[in-house]
Amino acid sequence: MLSLAKPVGIEKVPVDVAQVADAAITRLAGLPGTEKVTITRAYGPALPKVMADAGRLEQAILNLCVNAVEAMSEGGRLQVEVRAVDGAVEVAVTDTGSGIPKDLQDQILKPFFSTKAQGTGLGLPLVARVAAAHGGRLAFQTEQGRGTTFRLELPTGNPAWPANAS
């Protein structure tokens, strides 16, 4: 709860987002439920570095991956893609879970909302806060019965990125 109440403290340095994603995937590998999930990576060529706090970014990517694994209790595929897109580096975390029901989609980024019995409802709101603290944004696409993709976009400083990204 305190994490949401205080500003996100970040120390920005040039970061290779693919390396940060790899670190998050490595941490994910030992967690419960991952033994039933096939994890793949797809990283674009010559990715630009972003000014970011690697630790905060790794935690945000790990949170997205943990949610994806939990959405696939019977197993499935998790893909982590990092690519350059329109003045940003995008991390897309895609699962083959059941998708997010329409009536819950506008709730999932709100603090303390959770569909999990043991969930705190803080994971996704904190990921969104980390994105915003980096001048980026968090978005998602979901389809019932097919899965969900969360996209964490971080600006590279390229003028193609909108100044008011959030």
Helices and strands as residue ranges (DSSP letters): H 2-5, E 13-15, H 17-28, G 34-36, E 37-43, E 50-52, H 54-70, E 76-85, E 88-95, G 102-104, H 123-133, E 137-143, E 147-155
